[in-house]
Protein backbone atom coordinates (compact mmCIF):
# COMPACT_ATOMS: atom_id res chain seq x y z
CA UNK A 1 0.00 0.00 0.00
CA UNK A 2 1.37 3.41 -0.98
CA UNK A 3 1.97 5.54 2.09
CA UNK A 4 0.77 9.06 1.29
CA UNK A 5 -2.12 11.38 2.07
CA UNK A 6 -5.46 10.67 0.38
CA UNK A 7 -6.62 13.04 -2.35
CA UNK A 8 -10.03 13.44 -0.70
CA UNK A 9 -10.72 13.60 3.04
CA UNK A 10 -14.10 13.40 4.70
CA UNK A 11 -14.91 16.74 6.38
CA UNK A 12 -14.93 16.79 10.19
CA UNK A 13 -18.67 17.49 10.12
CA UNK A 14 -19.17 14.05 8.54
CA UNK A 15 -16.67 12.06 10.62
CA UNK A 16 -17.73 13.65 13.94
CA UNK A 17 -21.28 14.93 13.32
CA UNK A 18 -23.06 17.24 15.74
CA UNK A 19 -26.33 16.08 17.26
CA UNK A 20 -29.32 18.15 16.17
CA UNK A 21 -32.46 16.46 17.55
CA UNK A 22 -34.69 19.29 16.30
CA UNK A 23 -33.40 19.06 12.71
CA UNK A 24 -36.19 19.31 10.17
CA UNK A 25 -34.83 20.51 6.82
CA UNK A 26 -31.68 19.22 5.12
CA UNK A 27 -30.40 19.85 1.61
CA UNK A 28 -28.31 17.84 -0.81
CA UNK A 29 -26.89 19.03 -4.12
CA UNK A 30 -25.43 17.07 -7.03
CA UNK A 31 -23.31 19.42 -9.13
CA UNK A 32 -21.88 18.14 -12.40
CA UNK A 33 -20.39 19.17 -15.72
CA UNK A 34 -23.76 19.38 -17.46
CA UNK A 35 -26.32 20.24 -14.76
CA UNK A 36 -26.94 20.86 -11.05
CA UNK A 37 -29.74 19.33 -8.99
CA UNK A 38 -30.64 20.48 -5.47
CA UNK A 39 -33.07 18.71 -3.13
CA UNK A 40 -34.47 19.96 0.18
CA UNK A 41 -35.94 17.22 2.38
CA UNK A 42 -38.47 17.87 5.12
CA UNK A 43 -37.59 15.18 7.68
CA UNK A 44 -40.97 15.60 9.36
CA UNK A 45 -43.32 15.28 6.37
CA UNK A 46 -40.86 13.46 4.07
CA UNK A 47 -41.64 16.02 1.34
CA UNK A 48 -38.86 16.59 -1.18
CA UNK A 49 -38.42 19.86 -3.10
CA UNK A 50 -36.14 20.17 -6.13
CA UNK A 51 -34.20 22.93 -7.83
CA UNK A 52 -32.27 22.86 -11.10
CA UNK A 53 -29.46 24.94 -12.62
CA UNK A 54 -26.69 24.69 -15.20
CA UNK A 55 -23.23 23.12 -14.79
CA UNK A 56 -21.28 23.59 -11.56
CA UNK A 57 -18.04 21.76 -12.34
CA UNK A 58 -15.26 24.27 -11.72
CA UNK A 59 -13.08 22.65 -14.39
CA UNK A 60 -15.82 23.22 -16.97
CA UNK A 61 -17.16 26.69 -16.06
CA UNK A 62 -14.82 28.20 -13.45
CA UNK A 63 -15.36 28.65 -9.72
CA UNK A 64 -17.54 31.76 -9.92
CA UNK A 65 -20.06 30.33 -12.39
CA UNK A 66 -20.01 27.01 -10.56
CA UNK A 67 -21.01 28.69 -7.29
CA UNK A 68 -23.69 30.72 -9.07
CA UNK A 69 -25.25 27.50 -10.39
CA UNK A 70 -25.06 25.82 -6.98
CA UNK A 71 -26.74 28.74 -5.22
CA UNK A 72 -29.33 29.12 -7.99
CA UNK A 73 -30.37 25.46 -7.67
CA UNK A 74 -30.24 25.66 -3.86
CA UNK A 75 -32.40 28.79 -3.64
CA UNK A 76 -34.90 27.30 -6.07
CA UNK A 77 -35.30 24.17 -3.92
CA UNK A 78 -35.36 26.20 -0.69
CA UNK A 79 -38.03 28.49 -2.12
CA UNK A 80 -40.18 25.55 -3.18
CA UNK A 81 -39.91 24.19 0.36
CA UNK A 82 -41.23 27.52 1.66
CA UNK A 83 -38.24 28.12 3.93
CA UNK A 84 -35.08 30.24 4.05
CA UNK A 85 -31.41 29.25 4.01
CA UNK A 86 -31.31 29.74 7.79
CA UNK A 87 -33.91 26.97 8.27
CA UNK A 88 -31.54 24.31 6.96
CA UNK A 89 -29.97 22.13 9.64
CA UNK A 90 -27.33 20.93 7.18
CA UNK A 91 -26.50 21.13 3.49
CA UNK A 92 -24.05 18.96 1.55
CA UNK A 93 -22.99 20.15 -1.89
CA UNK A 94 -21.35 17.36 -3.89
CA UNK A 95 -19.49 18.96 -6.78
CA UNK A 96 -17.64 17.38 -9.69
CA UNK A 97 -14.13 18.57 -10.51
CA UNK A 98 -10.48 17.89 -9.82
CA UNK A 99 -10.34 20.30 -6.87
CA UNK A 100 -13.35 21.73 -5.05
CA UNK A 101 -11.48 23.97 -2.58
CA UNK A 102 -12.17 27.23 -4.45
CA UNK A 103 -15.87 26.39 -4.70
CA UNK A 104 -15.93 25.55 -0.98
CA UNK A 105 -14.40 28.93 -0.07
CA UNK A 106 -16.95 30.85 -2.14
CA UNK A 107 -19.86 28.84 -0.70
CA UNK A 108 -18.70 29.41 2.88
CA UNK A 109 -18.44 33.16 2.32
CA UNK A 110 -21.92 33.28 0.77
CA UNK A 111 -23.64 30.96 3.24
CA UNK A 112 -22.49 29.46 6.56
CA UNK A 113 -20.55 26.56 8.05
CA UNK A 114 -23.58 24.27 7.85
CA UNK A 115 -23.06 24.18 4.07
CA UNK A 116 -20.48 21.46 3.41
CA UNK A 117 -18.78 21.06 0.03
CA UNK A 118 -17.42 17.64 -0.96
CA UNK A 119 -16.26 16.05 -4.18
CA UNK A 120 -19.18 14.42 -6.00
CA UNK A 121 -17.58 10.99 -5.63
CA UNK A 122 -18.06 11.21 -1.84
CA UNK A 123 -21.83 11.50 -2.34
CA UNK A 124 -21.69 8.63 -4.82
CA UNK A 125 -19.97 6.52 -2.18
CA UNK A 126 -22.66 7.46 0.36
CA UNK A 127 -25.43 6.49 -2.07
CA UNK A 128 -23.68 3.21 -2.87
CA UNK A 129 -22.85 2.15 0.68
CA UNK A 130 -25.08 4.15 3.02
CA UNK A 131 -21.83 5.92 4.07
CA UNK A 132 -20.41 2.61 5.31
CA UNK A 133 -17.23 0.71 4.29
CA UNK A 134 -17.23 0.08 0.58
CA UNK A 135 -16.76 1.85 -2.74
CA UNK A 136 -18.67 4.22 -4.99
CA UNK A 137 -17.58 4.42 -8.64
CA UNK A 138 -18.89 7.22 -10.87
CA UNK A 139 -19.09 6.97 -14.64
CA UNK A 140 -21.14 9.83 -16.01
CA UNK A 141 -19.72 12.65 -18.12
CA UNK A 142 -16.53 12.07 -16.08
CA UNK A 143 -15.33 9.24 -13.86
CA UNK A 144 -14.10 8.97 -10.27
CA UNK A 145 -13.78 6.30 -7.54
CA UNK A 146 -13.89 6.72 -3.76
CA UNK A 147 -14.03 4.26 -0.89
CA UNK A 148 -13.67 3.81 2.84
CA UNK A 149 -12.20 0.83 4.66
CA UNK A 150 -13.50 -0.76 7.84
CA UNK A 151 -10.97 1.25 9.87
CA UNK A 152 -12.07 4.58 8.37
CA UNK A 153 -9.25 4.90 5.84
CA UNK A 154 -10.40 6.68 2.67
CA UNK A 155 -8.95 6.85 -0.83
CA UNK A 156 -9.82 8.37 -4.18
CA UNK A 157 -8.58 7.31 -7.61
CA UNK A 158 -9.33 9.02 -10.92
CA UNK A 159 -11.28 12.25 -11.21
CA UNK A 160 -8.53 14.13 -13.05
CA UNK A 161 -10.83 15.57 -15.70
CA UNK A 162 -11.17 14.86 -19.41
CA UNK A 163 -7.71 16.11 -20.41
CA UNK A 164 -5.76 14.07 -17.85
CA UNK A 165 -8.07 11.20 -16.97
CA UNK A 166 -11.78 10.34 -16.80
CA UNK A 167 -11.02 6.84 -18.05
CA UNK A 168 -14.14 4.72 -18.46
CA UNK A 169 -16.42 7.78 -18.39
CA UNK A 170 -19.07 8.86 -20.87
CA UNK A 171 -16.63 11.42 -22.27
CA UNK A 172 -13.85 8.84 -22.58
CA UNK A 173 -16.19 6.39 -24.30
CA UNK A 174 -17.50 9.13 -26.59
CA UNK A 175 -14.10 10.42 -27.68
CA UNK A 176 -12.71 6.89 -28.11
CA UNK A 177 -15.73 6.07 -30.28
CA UNK A 178 -15.02 9.11 -32.48
CA UNK A 179 -11.36 8.03 -32.73
CA UNK A 180 -12.48 4.55 -33.77
CA UNK A 181 -14.60 6.09 -36.53
CA UNK A 182 -11.58 8.06 -37.77
CA UNK A 183 -9.40 4.94 -37.70
CA UNK A 184 -12.09 3.16 -39.74
CA UNK A 185 -12.04 6.02 -42.26
CA UNK A 186 -8.28 5.85 -42.73
CA UNK A 187 -8.37 2.01 -42.84
CA UNK A 188 -5.94 1.64 -39.95
CA UNK A 189 -8.40 -0.27 -37.73
CA UNK A 190 -11.39 -2.59 -38.30
CA UNK A 191 -14.63 -1.47 -39.90
CA UNK A 192 -17.26 -0.21 -37.47
CA UNK A 193 -20.79 1.15 -37.57
CA UNK A 194 -19.52 3.94 -35.30
CA UNK A 195 -18.54 5.88 -38.44
CA UNK A 196 -22.08 6.21 -39.76
CA UNK A 197 -23.41 6.71 -36.22
CA UNK A 198 -21.03 9.62 -35.57
CA UNK A 199 -22.07 11.36 -38.78
CA UNK A 200 -25.76 10.94 -38.00
CA UNK A 201 -25.42 11.96 -34.34
CA UNK A 202 -23.42 15.14 -34.99
CA UNK A 203 -25.25 16.04 -38.21
CA UNK A 204 -22.22 15.72 -40.45
CA UNK A 205 -21.83 14.35 -43.97
CA UNK A 206 -18.50 12.64 -43.29
CA UNK A 207 -16.27 11.48 -40.46
CA UNK A 208 -13.76 14.13 -41.51
CA UNK A 209 -16.41 16.73 -40.83
CA UNK A 210 -16.96 15.24 -37.36
CA UNK A 211 -13.24 15.62 -36.65
CA UNK A 212 -13.31 19.24 -37.81
CA UNK A 213 -16.33 19.87 -35.59
CA UNK A 214 -14.49 18.57 -32.52
CA UNK A 215 -11.75 21.15 -33.04
CA UNK A 216 -13.59 24.08 -34.60
CA UNK A 217 -16.80 24.36 -32.59
CA UNK A 218 -15.42 22.93 -30.26
CA UNK A 219 -17.78 20.23 -28.95
CA UNK A 220 -18.39 20.34 -25.20
CA UNK A 221 -17.63 17.50 -22.80
CA UNK A 222 -21.35 16.82 -22.49
CA UNK A 223 -21.90 16.70 -26.26
CA UNK A 224 -19.06 14.22 -26.74
CA UNK A 225 -20.17 12.14 -23.74
CA UNK A 226 -23.69 11.97 -25.17
CA UNK A 227 -22.34 10.06 -28.19
CA UNK A 228 -21.43 7.21 -25.85
CA UNK A 229 -25.15 6.38 -25.77
CA UNK A 230 -25.03 5.61 -29.51
CA UNK A 231 -21.86 3.58 -29.06
CA UNK A 232 -23.60 1.56 -26.33
CA UNK A 233 -26.48 0.74 -28.68
CA UNK A 234 -24.05 -0.50 -31.33
CA UNK A 235 -22.11 -2.52 -28.77
CA UNK A 236 -25.34 -4.18 -27.63
CA UNK A 237 -26.10 -5.05 -31.27
CA UNK A 238 -22.71 -6.75 -31.61
CA UNK A 239 -20.43 -4.14 -33.22
CA UNK A 240 -17.02 -5.59 -32.38
CA UNK A 241 -15.20 -2.25 -32.15
CA UNK A 242 -17.85 -0.68 -29.90
CA UNK A 243 -17.88 -3.76 -27.67
CA UNK A 244 -14.09 -3.64 -27.37
CA UNK A 245 -14.23 0.04 -26.40
CA UNK A 246 -16.70 -0.68 -23.62
CA UNK A 247 -14.55 -3.57 -22.43
CA UNK A 248 -11.47 -1.34 -22.38
CA UNK A 249 -13.35 1.36 -20.48
CA UNK A 250 -14.61 -1.19 -17.96
CA UNK A 251 -11.09 -2.47 -17.30
CA UNK A 252 -9.76 1.08 -16.90
CA UNK A 253 -12.41 1.86 -14.29
CA UNK A 254 -11.94 -1.51 -12.58
CA UNK A 255 -8.24 -0.70 -12.23
CA UNK A 256 -9.11 2.43 -10.25
CA UNK A 257 -11.54 0.45 -8.09
CA UNK A 258 -8.81 -2.05 -7.29
CA UNK A 259 -6.44 0.76 -6.28
CA UNK A 260 -9.04 2.06 -3.82
CA UNK A 261 -9.59 -1.46 -2.45
CA UNK A 262 -5.86 -1.85 -1.85
CA UNK A 263 -5.36 1.59 -0.29
CA UNK A 264 -8.33 1.33 2.09
CA UNK A 265 -7.64 -2.26 3.14
CA UNK A 266 -11.10 -3.48 2.13
CA UNK A 267 -11.42 -7.26 2.18
CA UNK A 268 -14.07 -9.96 2.08
CA UNK A 269 -17.61 -8.93 1.14
CA UNK A 270 -18.31 -5.22 0.66
CA UNK A 271 -20.39 -3.13 -1.77
CA UNK A 272 -18.99 -1.63 -4.95
CA UNK A 273 -21.73 0.68 -6.20
CA UNK A 274 -21.72 1.85 -9.83
CA UNK A 275 -23.30 5.26 -10.31
CA UNK A 276 -23.80 7.35 -13.42
CA UNK A 277 -25.34 7.51 -16.86
CA UNK A 278 -22.61 5.44 -18.56
CA UNK A 279 -23.81 2.32 -16.74
CA UNK A 280 -27.10 2.57 -18.62
CA UNK A 281 -25.15 0.76 -21.35
CA UNK A 282 -25.95 -2.36 -19.32
CA UNK A 283 -24.14 -5.72 -19.49
CA UNK A 284 -21.74 -4.63 -22.24
CA UNK A 285 -20.13 -2.29 -19.69
CA UNK A 286 -21.10 -3.71 -16.29
CA UNK A 287 -20.16 -7.36 -16.94
CA UNK A 288 -16.49 -6.85 -17.95
CA UNK A 289 -16.08 -4.38 -15.07
CA UNK A 290 -17.51 -6.88 -12.59
CA UNK A 291 -15.31 -9.66 -13.98
CA UNK A 292 -12.19 -7.51 -13.65
CA UNK A 293 -13.00 -6.64 -10.01
CA UNK A 294 -13.90 -10.25 -9.11
CA UNK A 295 -10.62 -11.50 -10.55
CA UNK A 296 -8.85 -9.94 -7.56
CA UNK A 297 -11.71 -9.54 -5.06
CA UNK A 298 -14.24 -12.34 -5.71
CA UNK A 299 -16.55 -11.52 -2.78
CA UNK A 300 -17.03 -7.83 -3.65
CA UNK A 301 -20.71 -7.06 -4.27
CA UNK A 302 -20.69 -5.11 -7.53
CA UNK A 303 -24.02 -3.58 -8.56
CA UNK A 304 -25.51 -0.60 -10.33
CA UNK A 305 -26.94 1.93 -7.84
CA UNK A 306 -30.41 3.06 -8.81
CA UNK A 307 -30.56 6.02 -6.41
CA UNK A 308 -29.96 9.39 -8.08
CA UNK A 309 -26.60 10.89 -6.96
CA UNK A 310 -28.36 13.73 -5.09
CA UNK A 311 -29.59 11.03 -2.68
CA UNK A 312 -26.02 10.52 -1.48
CA UNK A 313 -25.74 14.24 -0.71
CA UNK A 314 -28.99 14.10 1.29
CA UNK A 315 -27.77 11.04 3.23
CA UNK A 316 -24.58 12.93 4.10
CA UNK A 317 -26.56 16.02 5.13
CA UNK A 318 -28.62 13.87 7.50
CA UNK A 319 -25.40 12.39 8.85
CA UNK A 320 -23.95 15.89 9.43
CA UNK A 321 -26.76 16.74 11.85
CA UNK A 322 -26.94 13.32 13.50
CA UNK A 323 -30.16 12.27 11.74
CA UNK A 324 -28.80 9.63 9.36
CA UNK A 325 -31.44 7.09 10.42
CA UNK A 326 -34.35 9.44 9.67
CA UNK A 327 -34.81 8.12 6.12
CA UNK A 328 -33.56 4.74 4.92
CA UNK A 329 -31.79 4.38 1.59
CA UNK A 330 -34.69 2.58 -0.13
CA UNK A 331 -37.15 5.24 1.04
CA UNK A 332 -34.80 8.00 -0.10
CA UNK A 333 -34.58 6.45 -3.55
CA UNK A 334 -38.38 6.33 -3.81
CA UNK A 335 -38.80 9.94 -2.64
CA UNK A 336 -36.28 11.21 -5.21
CA UNK A 337 -37.80 9.20 -8.07
CA UNK A 338 -41.28 10.51 -7.25
CA UNK A 339 -40.06 14.11 -6.97
CA UNK A 340 -38.15 13.90 -10.25
CA UNK A 341 -41.19 12.43 -11.96
CA UNK A 342 -43.48 15.19 -10.71
CA UNK A 343 -40.93 17.88 -11.56
CA UNK A 344 -40.45 16.61 -15.12
CA UNK A 345 -44.21 16.48 -15.68
CA UNK A 346 -44.62 20.04 -14.46
CA UNK A 347 -41.72 21.23 -16.62
CA UNK A 348 -43.27 19.54 -19.66
C-alpha positions, 0 to 999 in steps of 0.5 A, a space after each residue: 500500500 502506498 503511504 501518502 495522504 489521500 486526495 479526498 478527506 471526509 470533512 470533520 462534520 461528517 466524521 464527527 457529526 453534531 447532534 441536532 435532535 430538532 433538525 427538520 430541513 436538510 439539503 443535498 446538491 449534485 453538481 456536475 459538468 452538465 447540470 446541477 440538482 438540489 433537493 431539500 428534504 423535510 424530515 418531518 413530512 418526508 416532502 422533497 423539493 427540487 431545484 435545477 441549474 446549469 453546470 457547476 463543475 469548476 473545471 468546466 465553467 470556473 469557480 464563480 459560475 459554478 457557485 452561481 449555479 449551486 446557489 441558484 439550484 439551492 435557492 430554487 429548492 429552498 423556495 419551493 420548500 417555503 423556507 429560508 437558508 437559515 432553516 436548513 440544519 445541514 446542506 451537503 454540496 457534492 461537486 464534480 471537478 479535480 479540486 473543489 477547494 475554491 468552490 468551498 471557499 466561495 460557498 462558505 463566504 456566501 452561506 455558513 458553516 452548515 453548508 459542506 462542500 465535498 467532491 461528488 464521488 463522496 456523495 456517490 460513495 454514500 449512495 452506494 454504501 449508506 456511508 459505510 465501508 465500501 466503494 462508490 464508482 462514478 461513470 457519467 460525463 466524467 469518472 471517479 472512484 472513492 471508498 472507505 475501509 473498515 478502519 475509516 481509511 479513505 482513498 480516491 482514484 481518478 477524477 482528473 478531468 477529461 484532459 488528464 483522466 476520466 477513463 471509463 467515463 461517458 466522455 472517454 467512451 464518446 471520444 474513443 468512439 469518435 477516434 475509432 470512426 476516424 481509424 475506420 475512415 483511414 483504414 488503420 483499424 477494423 470497420 465499425 458502424 460507429 462511423 455512420 453513427 457519428 455522422 448521424 449523431 453530430 449532423 455531419 456528412 462525413 467522419 472528416 467533418 466530425 473531426 473538424 467539428 471537434 476542433 472548430 466548434 469545439 464540442 463540449 464535454 457533455 456533447 461528446 459524452 452523449 455520443 457514448 449512448 449511440 456507441 452503447 447501442 451498437 455494442 449491444 447489437 454486436 459491433 465488435 469495435 464498440 464492444 471492445 471500447 466498452 470492455 477497455 473502459 470497464 477495465 480502466 475503471 476496474 483498475 481504479 476500483 482495485 487501487 481504492 480497495 488496496 489503499 483502504 484495506 477493504 477485504 471480504 464482502 463489501 459493496 462496490 456501487 456503480 453510479 452514473 449515466 454510462 452504466 445505462 449501457 448495461 451488461 456490455 459495460 457492467 459485466 467486464 467491469 464486474 469480472 475484472 474486479 472479481 478476478 482480484 476480489 471475488 466476494 465484492 458485491 458489484 451492482 448498479 446503484 439506482 438512487 440518483 446521486 443527489 440522494 447521497 448528498 442528502 444522506 450525508 446532510 442527515 449524517 452531518 446533523 446526526 439524523 442519518 437514520 431518519 430516512 432509509 436508503 430505499 425510502 430515499 430512492 423512492 422519494 427522489 424518483 417521485 419528486 423527479 417524476 413530478 418535476 419533469 411532468 410540471 416542466 413539460 
